[in-house]
Amino acid sequence: MRIYKSIEETKEEALNIIKNSSLTYEQQTYSLAKLSENQLPYPEGADKIFFELVNKGIICDLDEGHAPYAPRYILPNYDKLLKEGCEFLRLKPAKTLTDAINMLLVFYHHVPSVTRFPVYLGSIDKLLEPFIVDEAQAREQIKWFLIHLDRTINDSFSHANIGPEETLAGNIIIDLEKELQDVTPNLTILYDKDKTSNEFAVKCAEASLICANPAFANDKMFREDFKGDYGIASCYNGLPISGGAFTLSRLRLNKIAEDSKSTEEFLSTKLPQAIDALTKFMESKIRFLVEETPFFKSNFLVREGFIELDRFVGLFGMVGMHECVNKLMELDNKNLSFGKDKEANELGVKILDLIQERVNRFESKYGKVWNNRFMLHSQVGAAADEGTSPGMRIAIGEEIPLYDHLKQAGMFHKYFPSGIGDHFPFDYTAKENPQAIVDIFNGAFASGMRYISAYPEDGDLIRVTGYLVKKSDLEKFNSGKQVSYDTIQYAQTPLNDYGILDRKVRSSND
C-alpha cells in the first residue's frame, strides 16, 4: 500500500485546492497544511499488519495527519481563566460580563484541535452567570457573543455545555439559540432530572425542535463514569476537563466481518488482530506527540495549568456494528438483523465485551486519568463510510418503533464513556408537546442511554452524525458556492449519499 503521494501527485492536489472556488481562503490554507504534513511518515511503532488493515478499510485514523503536533481534542479549564487571567495572553481576571465574554473569545482563538478550532467552549452558562447584573444588557451582550462564535469558529464540532442547574444565563442562551438559528456552537445540556428543573428541560426540548440545539446528555451517567466534572466536546465526546483526547482512531467492524469466514474466526482471530494493531498505532502517535513535539513542554495552556498531560486519554473508536452483526448472522445462515432480533443484539453485546476486555489489556504509557487505558468511543462517521452505519446505531431505513429503539440503544451506551449518541427527527406533534420529548428522554436515560437529541423534520438545521449543518448551506455548497463552515464539506457525502435526510421521522405520540 502507498501511504504517501508522489511529488507530481502532491503538486496536482495542491493546485486543485488553490483553484477550488468552493473553498474559502481559510479552508484552502488548512487543506494545504494537511497535505504537507501527510508527506511525513507515520510515527514509528505500528505493526506491519496495520498498513494491511488500513488498505482493507478496517482501520481509519480520521484524518489526524501523519505527524500530530497537538492533541485532537482539548478541554481547557475556562473557570481558571476567568478567575486568574492568563499571563501569556496578558489577560487579567474578569470583573464584568464584558471582561468575561471578551476573555473567552480571545482565549478560544488560541485553543488548537484536529479541526484547528476549539472543540470545547466550556459550560458557558456557568461561566457567564456570575457576571450578569442587568438582564436586558446581558441578553444583548450574550447575543453578540453567540454571533461571534458562529461567525469566527467555522466548524460545528465546536461544542458548548449548559446545565444541569437552571440559570438566567442558560435561559438567555436557549432563547437566543431559537432566534439566531446558528450552526455553531453545538450545544448540550448536561441533564439530570433531579437537578434540572422540568420547566427548563421543556424549554430546552422545545428549542431542539426549532433549531436542533441543545442535545441532552445523561449527566448522572457521565459523572459516575468520570468521578466528577467532565465536558462534552466535538460531536458528543465526554472527556476530562483540564485534559482531553490525544487521538481518536477507529475500527470499521463491518469490514472485519467481511474479512472473516465465520463468526468464530471473527471473534477469535480477526477482531483481536485488528484491536491489537490499532492500540499499538494509537500508542505510537501518542508517544510522538508527547515526547517528540514541544506541545506538552512549551504551550501556554500547559505551562499555566489550563490543561494537564495526565488528564488526556486515547480514544479507541468503532463504527459499523449494524452491518457487522448482520454479516455474521449471514455467515451463520441466520436470517436475523441487528436492532430487530434479540440474538443479533446479544451478539453485538458479546462483540463489545470482547473489545472492552482486549482494549483494557493494553497499558498505555500515558493517560493516568483513565488508569493508562484507552476509552472506548462509538464514532459517528467519516469519508469512505458508505455502507457503514455510525457507531452502534441501527442503520437508516432499518429503524424500529421508538421505545424499542431506545431500549435497544440502552444495551450499548454503557460501554462508551467517551461518547455515543442517537439522533431522532420528530414531526409537528412534538413541537406541540415538548413535555412529551422530555418524558421520552427520561425514559431513554432510565433504559441506559447516555446521549440523545431531537430535531424537527422540516427544519433547516439538522444533526448529521453529531454535529450540525444547515440544509440551505448544503444546497449552496452542492452548487459550488462558498460556505463559511468547514463542516459542510464533511456533511456533503453523508447528506447526499448516505441517507441522513431519510431517517425515520418520529412522533411524540409514538
C-alpha positions as a Python dict, from the first residue, in 0.01 Angstrom:
ca = {
    (1, 'M'): (0, 0, 0),
    (2, 'R'): (121, 354, -84),
    (3, 'I'): (61, 590, 209),
    (4, 'Y'): (244, 887, 57),
    (5, 'K'): (184, 1078, -264),
    (6, 'S'): (446, 1134, -530),
    (7, 'I'): (577, 1486, -589),
    (8, 'E'): (366, 1517, -902),
    (9, 'E'): (52, 1396, -722),
    (10, 'T'): (119, 1642, -440),
    (11, 'K'): (161, 1930, -683),
    (12, 'E'): (-162, 1837, -860),
    (13, 'E'): (-358, 1815, -534),
    (14, 'A'): (-214, 2148, -412),
    (15, 'L'): (-321, 2316, -735),
    (16, 'N'): (-668, 2162, -707),
    (17, 'I'): (-701, 2308, -357),
    (18, 'I'): (-582, 2652, -469),
    (19, 'K'): (-817, 2654, -770),
    (20, 'N'): (-1123, 2521, -585),
    (21, 'S'): (-1372, 2806, -593),
    (22, 'S'): (-1599, 2643, -333),
    (23, 'L'): (-1329, 2671, -62),
    (24, 'T'): (-1271, 2986, 142),
    (25, 'Y'): (-917, 3118, 189),
    (26, 'E'): (-908, 2972, 541),
    (27, 'Q'): (-1023, 2633, 418),
    (28, 'Q'): (-758, 2637, 146),
    (29, 'T'): (-474, 2715, 387),
    (30, 'Y'): (-584, 2437, 622),
    (31, 'S'): (-604, 2185, 337),
    (32, 'L'): (-260, 2283, 210),
    (33, 'A'): (-110, 2245, 558),
    (34, 'K'): (-262, 1898, 597),
    (35, 'L'): (-135, 1797, 254),
    (36, 'S'): (216, 1898, 355),
    (37, 'E'): (203, 1720, 691),
    (38, 'N'): (91, 1398, 528),
    (39, 'Q'): (412, 1374, 327),
    (40, 'L'): (578, 1277, 656),
    (41, 'P'): (582, 913, 767),
    (42, 'Y'): (357, 788, 1046),
    (43, 'P'): (533, 774, 1385),
    (44, 'E'): (733, 457, 1442),
    (45, 'G'): (569, 176, 1635),
    (46, 'A'): (283, 49, 1420),
    (47, 'D'): (285, -318, 1317),
    (48, 'K'): (323, -413, 952),
    (49, 'I'): (-29, -552, 961),
    (50, 'F'): (-156, -203, 1046),
    (51, 'F'): (-94, -92, 688),
    (52, 'E'): (-268, -402, 553),
    (53, 'L'): (-573, -325, 766),
    (54, 'V'): (-574, 39, 653),
    (55, 'N'): (-565, -82, 294),
    (56, 'K'): (-868, -305, 360),
    (57, 'G'): (-1059, -15, 514),
    (58, 'I'): (-1062, -181, 857),
    (59, 'I'): (-854, 85, 1038),
    (60, 'C'): (-908, 459, 991),
    (61, 'D'): (-710, 741, 1158),
    (62, 'L'): (-981, 1000, 1096),
    (63, 'D'): (-753, 1236, 904),
    (64, 'E'): (-549, 1335, 1210),
    (65, 'G'): (-239, 1362, 994),
    (66, 'H'): (80, 1158, 986),
    (67, 'A'): (265, 1370, 1243),
    (68, 'P'): (26, 1511, 1507),
    (69, 'Y'): (166, 1818, 1682),
    (70, 'A'): (-127, 1900, 1911),
    (71, 'P'): (-389, 1680, 2084),
    (72, 'R'): (-702, 1602, 1886),
    (73, 'Y'): (-941, 1743, 2149),
    (74, 'I'): (-859, 1991, 2428),
    (75, 'L'): (-1089, 2089, 2717),
    (76, 'P'): (-926, 2383, 2898),
    (77, 'N'): (-1027, 2494, 3246),
    (78, 'Y'): (-1210, 2813, 3149),
    (79, 'D'): (-1317, 2881, 3508),
    (80, 'K'): (-948, 2920, 3595),
    (81, 'L'): (-911, 3169, 3310),
    (82, 'L'): (-1190, 3396, 3432),
    (83, 'K'): (-1077, 3379, 3796),
    (84, 'E'): (-700, 3408, 3745),
    (85, 'G'): (-646, 3551, 3397),
    (86, 'C'): (-375, 3440, 3155),
    (87, 'E'): (-17, 3563, 3160),
    (88, 'F'): (65, 3456, 2802),
    (89, 'L'): (-235, 3641, 2659),
    (90, 'R'): (-194, 3932, 2901),
    (91, 'L'): (-546, 3890, 3041),
    (92, 'K'): (-637, 3987, 3396),
    (93, 'P'): (-916, 3822, 3600),
    (94, 'A'): (-1267, 3905, 3481),
    (95, 'K'): (-1469, 4157, 3678),
    (96, 'T'): (-1759, 4225, 3442),
    (97, 'L'): (-1964, 4041, 3179),
    (98, 'T'): (-1778, 4237, 2912),
    (99, 'D'): (-1450, 4113, 3057),
    (100, 'A'): (-1568, 3751, 3071),
    (101, 'I'): (-1705, 3740, 2716),
    (102, 'N'): (-1404, 3905, 2557),
    (103, 'M'): (-1154, 3699, 2758),
    (104, 'L'): (-1323, 3381, 2639),
    (105, 'L'): (-1327, 3497, 2277),
    (106, 'V'): (-956, 3583, 2290),
    (107, 'F'): (-872, 3254, 2460),
    (108, 'Y'): (-1077, 3039, 2218),
    (109, 'H'): (-865, 3169, 1932),
    (110, 'H'): (-557, 3004, 2086),
    (111, 'V'): (-701, 2658, 2163),
    (112, 'P'): (-600, 2409, 1891),
    (113, 'S'): (-766, 2085, 1783),
    (114, 'V'): (-774, 1845, 1491),
    (115, 'T'): (-1012, 2090, 1319),
    (116, 'R'): (-787, 2390, 1417),
    (117, 'F'): (-1084, 2538, 1608),
    (118, 'P'): (-1162, 2482, 1978),
    (119, 'V'): (-1389, 2178, 2016),
    (120, 'Y'): (-1489, 2272, 2372),
    (121, 'L'): (-1610, 2617, 2476),
    (122, 'G'): (-1695, 2530, 2835),
    (123, 'S'): (-2018, 2540, 3034),
    (124, 'I'): (-2097, 2883, 2904),
    (125, 'D'): (-2400, 2943, 3126),
    (126, 'K'): (-2197, 2877, 3442),
    (127, 'L'): (-1907, 3086, 3312),
    (128, 'L'): (-2121, 3392, 3237),
    (129, 'E'): (-2383, 3371, 3515),
    (130, 'P'): (-2173, 3532, 3796),
    (131, 'F'): (-2119, 3843, 3587),
    (132, 'I'): (-2482, 3918, 3497),
    (133, 'V'): (-2606, 4237, 3665),
    (134, 'D'): (-2869, 4367, 3423),
    (135, 'E'): (-3073, 4105, 3233),
    (136, 'A'): (-3154, 4320, 2929),
    (137, 'Q'): (-2794, 4428, 2888),
    (138, 'A'): (-2673, 4071, 2939),
    (139, 'R'): (-2911, 3943, 2672),
    (140, 'E'): (-2767, 4185, 2416),
    (141, 'Q'): (-2408, 4101, 2509),
    (142, 'I'): (-2464, 3725, 2506),
    (143, 'K'): (-2641, 3756, 2171),
    (144, 'W'): (-2329, 3908, 2018),
    (145, 'F'): (-2112, 3653, 2198),
    (146, 'L'): (-2306, 3374, 2024),
    (147, 'I'): (-2299, 3554, 1688),
    (148, 'H'): (-1923, 3599, 1721),
    (149, 'L'): (-1876, 3228, 1792),
    (150, 'D'): (-2082, 3128, 1490),
    (151, 'R'): (-1908, 3368, 1251),
    (152, 'T'): (-1548, 3306, 1362),
    (153, 'I'): (-1542, 2940, 1471),
    (154, 'N'): (-1630, 2799, 1134),
    (155, 'D'): (-1679, 2443, 1247),
    (156, 'S'): (-1977, 2294, 1431),
    (157, 'F'): (-1761, 2036, 1605),
    (158, 'S'): (-1713, 2329, 1844),
    (159, 'H'): (-1921, 2240, 2149),
    (160, 'A'): (-2062, 2433, 2445),
    (161, 'N'): (-2242, 2296, 2752),
    (162, 'I'): (-2518, 2426, 2978),
    (163, 'G'): (-2677, 2287, 3295),
    (164, 'P'): (-2760, 2077, 3479),
    (165, 'E'): (-2892, 2355, 3701),
    (166, 'E'): (-3115, 2622, 3552),
    (167, 'T'): (-2955, 2967, 3538),
    (168, 'L'): (-3051, 3305, 3399),
    (169, 'A'): (-2762, 3278, 3154),
    (170, 'G'): (-2886, 2937, 3044),
    (171, 'N'): (-3234, 3072, 2979),
    (172, 'I'): (-3094, 3362, 2779),
    (173, 'I'): (-2877, 3127, 2572),
    (174, 'I'): (-3171, 2897, 2489),
    (175, 'D'): (-3391, 3195, 2396),
    (176, 'L'): (-3119, 3327, 2165),
    (177, 'E'): (-3048, 2988, 2007),
    (178, 'K'): (-3410, 2973, 1886),
    (179, 'E'): (-3381, 3324, 1746),
    (180, 'L'): (-3037, 3300, 1583),
    (181, 'Q'): (-3062, 2951, 1426),
    (182, 'D'): (-2683, 2923, 1423),
    (183, 'V'): (-2473, 2618, 1339),
    (184, 'T'): (-2202, 2691, 1597),
    (185, 'P'): (-2175, 2612, 1879),
    (186, 'N'): (-2303, 2258, 1902),
    (187, 'L'): (-2485, 2271, 2235),
    (188, 'T'): (-2561, 2007, 2500),
    (189, 'I'): (-2750, 2033, 2825),
    (190, 'L'): (-2593, 1818, 3098),
    (191, 'Y'): (-2934, 1694, 3209),
    (192, 'D'): (-3025, 1545, 3545),
    (193, 'K'): (-3396, 1530, 3628),
    (194, 'D'): (-3306, 1569, 3998),
    (195, 'K'): (-3109, 1889, 3935),
    (196, 'T'): (-3261, 2034, 3617),
    (197, 'S'): (-3600, 2197, 3664),
    (198, 'N'): (-3869, 2041, 3447),
    (199, 'E'): (-3957, 2385, 3312),
    (200, 'F'): (-3603, 2439, 3188),
    (201, 'A'): (-3584, 2087, 3043),
    (202, 'V'): (-3905, 2150, 2849),
    (203, 'K'): (-3767, 2481, 2727),
    (204, 'C'): (-3454, 2303, 2601),
    (205, 'A'): (-3661, 2031, 2430),
    (206, 'E'): (-3877, 2298, 2267),
    (207, 'A'): (-3561, 2471, 2138),
    (208, 'S'): (-3423, 2148, 1995),
    (209, 'L'): (-3744, 2112, 1794),
    (210, 'I'): (-3684, 2457, 1647),
    (211, 'C'): (-3305, 2475, 1598),
    (212, 'A'): (-3171, 2123, 1678),
    (213, 'N'): (-2998, 2261, 1990),
    (214, 'P'): (-2942, 2153, 2262),
    (215, 'A'): (-2889, 1778, 2274),
    (216, 'F'): (-2935, 1602, 2610),
    (217, 'A'): (-2655, 1423, 2797),
    (218, 'N'): (-2724, 1184, 3086),
    (219, 'D'): (-2537, 1384, 3348),
    (220, 'K'): (-2564, 1121, 3623),
    (221, 'M'): (-2415, 854, 3399),
    (222, 'F'): (-2126, 1073, 3283),
    (223, 'R'): (-2044, 1195, 3636),
    (224, 'E'): (-2042, 841, 3769),
    (225, 'D'): (-1800, 733, 3494),
    (226, 'F'): (-1573, 1036, 3531),
    (227, 'K'): (-1592, 1053, 3910),
    (228, 'G'): (-1679, 1421, 3891),
    (229, 'D'): (-1658, 1701, 3638),
    (230, 'Y'): (-1637, 1637, 3264),
    (231, 'G'): (-1723, 1821, 2945),
    (232, 'I'): (-1899, 1730, 2621),
    (233, 'A'): (-1682, 1825, 2322),
    (234, 'S'): (-1686, 1786, 1944),
    (235, 'C'): (-1982, 1568, 1834),
    (236, 'Y'): (-2077, 1433, 2178),
    (237, 'N'): (-1746, 1328, 2333),
    (238, 'G'): (-1730, 1304, 2711),
    (239, 'L'): (-1378, 1395, 2831),
    (240, 'P'): (-1199, 1520, 3143),
    (241, 'I'): (-1189, 1896, 3193),
    (242, 'S'): (-831, 2028, 3205),
    (243, 'G'): (-750, 1743, 2969),
    (244, 'G'): (-892, 1592, 2654),
    (245, 'A'): (-806, 1331, 2393),
    (246, 'F'): (-461, 1267, 2249),
    (247, 'T'): (-606, 1088, 1948),
    (248, 'L'): (-918, 916, 1811),
    (249, 'S'): (-869, 629, 1571),
    (250, 'R'): (-1124, 362, 1486),
    (251, 'L'): (-1218, 22, 1351),
    (252, 'R'): (-1482, -42, 1087),
    (253, 'L'): (-1634, -353, 1246),
    (254, 'N'): (-1827, -438, 932),
    (255, 'K'): (-1506, -454, 729),
    (256, 'I'): (-1360, -701, 980),
    (257, 'A'): (-1670, -918, 944),
    (258, 'E'): (-1641, -903, 565),
    (259, 'D'): (-1280, -1020, 600),
    (260, 'S'): (-1388, -1321, 811),
    (261, 'K'): (-1500, -1666, 701),
    (262, 'S'): (-1708, -1733, 1011),
    (263, 'T'): (-1826, -1575, 1334),
    (264, 'E'): (-1576, -1789, 1521),
    (265, 'E'): (-1287, -1659, 1309),
    (266, 'F'): (-1413, -1303, 1355),
    (267, 'L'): (-1422, -1336, 1735),
    (268, 'S'): (-1109, -1544, 1787),
    (269, 'T'): (-872, -1409, 1522),
    (270, 'K'): (-972, -1118, 1301),
    (271, 'L'): (-1116, -884, 1566),
    (272, 'P'): (-837, -935, 1825),
    (273, 'Q'): (-578, -885, 1550),
    (274, 'A'): (-735, -554, 1447),
    (275, 'I'): (-767, -436, 1809),
    (276, 'D'): (-400, -506, 1880),
    (277, 'A'): (-288, -331, 1562),
    (278, 'L'): (-494, -21, 1642),
    (279, 'T'): (-382, 7, 2005),
    (280, 'K'): (-15, -9, 1900),
    (281, 'F'): (-73, 253, 1630),
    (282, 'M'): (-251, 484, 1873),
    (283, 'E'): (30, 448, 2125),
    (284, 'S'): (288, 538, 1859),
    (285, 'K'): (101, 860, 1782),
    (286, 'I'): (65, 950, 2149),
    (287, 'R'): (434, 894, 2219),
    (288, 'F'): (529, 1106, 1918),
    (289, 'L'): (302, 1388, 2034),
    (290, 'V'): (419, 1383, 2396),
    (291, 'E'): (787, 1304, 2352),
    (292, 'E'): (889, 1444, 2014),
    (293, 'T'): (679, 1756, 1971),
    (294, 'P'): (701, 2061, 2201),
    (295, 'F'): (328, 2088, 2277),
    (296, 'F'): (325, 1944, 2630),
    (297, 'K'): (651, 2116, 2714),
    (298, 'S'): (602, 2469, 2591),
    (299, 'N'): (238, 2551, 2508),
    (300, 'F'): (97, 2816, 2741),
    (301, 'L'): (-211, 2602, 2809),
    (302, 'V'): (17, 2350, 2979),
    (303, 'R'): (262, 2597, 3136),
    (304, 'E'): (-15, 2797, 3305),
    (305, 'G'): (-216, 2494, 3418),
    (306, 'F'): (-523, 2527, 3195),
    (307, 'I'): (-463, 2165, 3087),
    (308, 'E'): (-259, 1878, 3233),
    (309, 'L'): (-85, 1593, 3050),
    (310, 'D'): (-218, 1332, 3292),
    (311, 'R'): (-578, 1426, 3210),
    (312, 'F'): (-553, 1328, 2841),
    (313, 'V'): (-658, 988, 2708),
    (314, 'G'): (-659, 795, 2382),
    (315, 'L'): (-1000, 726, 2227),
    (316, 'F'): (-1047, 382, 2070),
    (317, 'G'): (-1332, 427, 1824),
    (318, 'M'): (-1550, 195, 1621),
    (319, 'V'): (-1830, 208, 1365),
    (320, 'G'): (-2043, -33, 1165),
    (321, 'M'): (-2189, -260, 1435),
    (322, 'H'): (-2520, -295, 1249),
    (323, 'E'): (-2358, -421, 929),
    (324, 'C'): (-2104, -627, 1124),
    (325, 'V'): (-2368, -822, 1314),
    (326, 'N'): (-2582, -872, 1004),
    (327, 'K'): (-2283, -1007, 810),
    (328, 'L'): (-2201, -1251, 1090),
    (329, 'M'): (-2564, -1364, 1100),
    (330, 'E'): (-2539, -1427, 727),
    (331, 'L'): (-2220, -1631, 775),
    (332, 'D'): (-2409, -1839, 1034),
    (333, 'N'): (-2701, -1886, 789),
    (334, 'K'): (-2937, -1698, 1019),
    (335, 'N'): (-3196, -1454, 889),
    (336, 'L'): (-3164, -1218, 1185),
    (337, 'S'): (-3097, -844, 1198),
    (338, 'F'): (-2932, -604, 1441),
    (339, 'G'): (-3192, -394, 1617),
    (340, 'K'): (-3488, -618, 1541),
    (341, 'D'): (-3380, -956, 1675),
    (342, 'K'): (-3272, -1049, 2027),
    (343, 'E'): (-2997, -1291, 1919),
    (344, 'A'): (-2843, -1032, 1686),
    (345, 'N'): (-2843, -768, 1959),
    (346, 'E'): (-2687, -1013, 2204),
    (347, 'L'): (-2411, -1081, 1952),
    (348, 'G'): (-2346, -706, 1944),
    (349, 'V'): (-2307, -708, 2323),
    (350, 'K'): (-2074, -1009, 2302),
    (351, 'I'): (-1857, -824, 2048),
    (352, 'L'): (-1836, -519, 2275),
    (353, 'D'): (-1747, -732, 2575),
    (354, 'L'): (-1459, -878, 2375),
    (355, 'I'): (-1344, -535, 2252),
    (356, 'Q'): (-1360, -385, 2600),
    (357, 'E'): (-1162, -670, 2755),
    (358, 'R'): (-898, -669, 2480),
    (359, 'V'): (-852, -291, 2476),
    (360, 'N'): (-819, -288, 2855),
    (361, 'R'): (-533, -538, 2833),
    (362, 'F'): (-325, -269, 2665),
    (363, 'E'): (-148, -38, 2909),
    (364, 'S'): (-52, 298, 2765),
    (365, 'K'): (246, 495, 2888),
    (366, 'Y'): (14, 794, 2927),
    (367, 'G'): (-346, 861, 3032),
    (368, 'K'): (-329, 840, 3412),
    (369, 'V'): (-678, 987, 3442),
    (370, 'W'): (-813, 664, 3293),
    (371, 'N'): (-571, 421, 3456),
    (372, 'N'): (-345, 430, 3148),
    (373, 'R'): (-611, 264, 2934),
    (374, 'F'): (-786, 383, 2619),
    (375, 'M'): (-1152, 488, 2636),
    (376, 'L'): (-1400, 325, 2402),
    (377, 'H'): (-1577, 565, 2167),
    (378, 'S'): (-1876, 500, 1941),
    (379, 'Q'): (-1762, 707, 1645),
    (380, 'V'): (-2012, 866, 1411),
    (381, 'G'): (-1867, 851, 1063),
    (382, 'A'): (-1615, 980, 812),
    (383, 'A'): (-1530, 975, 445),
    (384, 'A'): (-1542, 635, 274),
    (385, 'D'): (-1805, 511, 520),
    (386, 'E'): (-2056, 410, 255),
    (387, 'G'): (-2237, 103, 381),
    (388, 'T'): (-2109, 165, 734),
    (389, 'S'): (-2350, 293, 998),
    (390, 'P'): (-2221, 526, 1270),
    (391, 'G'): (-2114, 357, 1592),
    (392, 'M'): (-2375, 126, 1739),
    (393, 'R'): (-2670, 284, 1558),
    (394, 'I'): (-2938, 94, 1376),
    (395, 'A'): (-2897, 162, 1005),
    (396, 'I'): (-3113, 426, 841),
    (397, 'G'): (-3410, 255, 680),
    (398, 'E'): (-3400, -28, 936),
    (399, 'E'): (-3526, 170, 1236),
    (400, 'I'): (-3765, 5, 1480),
    (401, 'P'): (-4050, 160, 1687),
    (402, 'L'): (-3923, 443, 1907),
    (403, 'Y'): (-3945, 285, 2253),
    (404, 'D'): (-3799, -43, 2130),
    (405, 'H'): (-3525, 162, 1963),
    (406, 'L'): (-3440, 343, 2286),
    (407, 'K'): (-3424, 20, 2487),
    (408, 'Q'): (-3207, -144, 2222),
    (409, 'A'): (-2967, 154, 2222),
    (410, 'G'): (-2952, 140, 2601),
    (411, 'M'): (-2787, -202, 2577),
    (412, 'F'): (-2476, -40, 2425),
    (413, 'H'): (-2433, 309, 2572),
    (414, 'K'): (-2269, 190, 2896),
    (415, 'Y'): (-1957, 81, 2707),
    (416, 'F'): (-1872, 429, 2580),
    (417, 'P'): (-1786, 688, 2848),
    (418, 'S'): (-1612, 896, 2583),
    (419, 'G'): (-1922, 921, 2370),
    (420, 'I'): (-2214, 754, 2195),
    (421, 'G'): (-2540, 906, 2080),
    (422, 'D'): (-2862, 865, 1889),
    (423, 'H'): (-3045, 1138, 1698),
    (424, 'F'): (-3415, 1144, 1612),
    (425, 'P'): (-3612, 1373, 1381),
    (426, 'F'): (-3965, 1447, 1509),
    (427, 'D'): (-4278, 1565, 1330),
    (428, 'Y'): (-4504, 1861, 1413),
    (429, 'T'): (-4674, 1678, 1702),
    (430, 'A'): (-4358, 1711, 1910),
    (431, 'K'): (-4345, 2089, 1868),
    (432, 'E'): (-4694, 2100, 2014),
    (433, 'N'): (-4592, 1888, 2313),
    (434, 'P'): (-4226, 1935, 2418),
    (435, 'Q'): (-4308, 1783, 2757),
    (436, 'A'): (-4353, 1452, 2574),
    (437, 'I'): (-3997, 1480, 2442),
    (438, 'V'): (-3864, 1531, 2795),
    (439, 'D'): (-4062, 1226, 2907),
    (440, 'I'): (-3915, 1023, 2618),
    (441, 'F'): (-3564, 1135, 2711),
    (442, 'N'): (-3622, 1048, 3077),
    (443, 'G'): (-3729, 701, 2969),
    (444, 'A'): (-3426, 671, 2741),
    (445, 'F'): (-3186, 758, 3023),
    (446, 'A'): (-3364, 516, 3257),
    (447, 'S'): (-3306, 249, 2990),
    (448, 'G'): (-2931, 312, 2997),
    (449, 'M'): (-2884, 568, 2721),
    (450, 'R'): (-2606, 823, 2760),
    (451, 'Y'): (-2684, 1087, 2496),
    (452, 'I'): (-2983, 1169, 2276),
    (453, 'S'): (-3106, 1454, 2059),
    (454, 'A'): (-3413, 1562, 1869),
    (455, 'Y'): (-3455, 1793, 1572),
    (456, 'P'): (-3751, 1897, 1353),
    (457, 'E'): (-3808, 1702, 1033),
    (458, 'D'): (-3891, 2024, 846),
    (459, 'G'): (-3620, 2249, 995),
    (460, 'D'): (-3316, 2393, 821),
    (461, 'L'): (-3075, 2277, 1092),
    (462, 'I'): (-3005, 1906, 1109),
    (463, 'R'): (-2773, 1683, 1310),
    (464, 'V'): (-2564, 1487, 1064),
    (465, 'T'): (-2375, 1243, 1283),
    (466, 'G'): (-2332, 1457, 1593),
    (467, 'Y'): (-2254, 1798, 1450),
    (468, 'L'): (-2496, 2048, 1295),
    (469, 'V'): (-2533, 2182, 943),
    (470, 'K'): (-2799, 2372, 753),
    (471, 'K'): (-2978, 2212, 459),
    (472, 'S'): (-2967, 2552, 289),
    (473, 'D'): (-2586, 2556, 321),
    (474, 'L'): (-2571, 2211, 162),
    (475, 'E'): (-2767, 2341, -137),
    (476, 'K'): (-2518, 2628, -174),
    (477, 'F'): (-2215, 2400, -143),
    (478, 'N'): (-2361, 2146, -387),
    (479, 'S'): (-2393, 2425, -642),
    (480, 'G'): (-2027, 2526, -598),
    (481, 'K'): (-2083, 2827, -373),
    (482, 'Q'): (-1863, 2903, -70),
    (483, 'V'): (-1994, 2829, 279),
    (484, 'S'): (-1803, 2960, 581),
    (485, 'Y'): (-1847, 2643, 787),
    (486, 'D'): (-1586, 2372, 729),
    (487, 'T'): (-1836, 2116, 849),
    (488, 'I'): (-2043, 2136, 532),
    (489, 'Q'): (-1756, 1965, 347),
    (490, 'Y'): (-1775, 1667, 584),
    (491, 'A'): (-2155, 1660, 564),
    (492, 'Q'): (-2185, 1670, 186),
    (493, 'T'): (-2141, 1298, 121),
    (494, 'P'): (-2343, 1174, 423),
    (495, 'L'): (-2632, 1404, 336),
    (496, 'N'): (-2621, 1346, -39),
    (497, 'D'): (-2536, 976, -47),
    (498, 'Y'): (-2577, 808, 294),
    (499, 'G'): (-2945, 880, 358),
    (500, 'I'): (-2915, 1108, 663),
    (501, 'L'): (-3216, 1304, 538),
    (502, 'D'): (-3414, 978, 525),
    (503, 'R'): (-3404, 893, 896),
    (504, 'K'): (-3735, 764, 1026),
    (505, 'V'): (-3944, 1058, 1149),
    (506, 'R'): (-4085, 1008, 1497),
    (507, 'S'): (-4400, 1140, 1664),
    (508, 'S'): (-4445, 1248, 2022),
    (509, 'N'): (-4741, 1007, 2021),
    (510, 'D'): (-4528, 703, 1931),
}
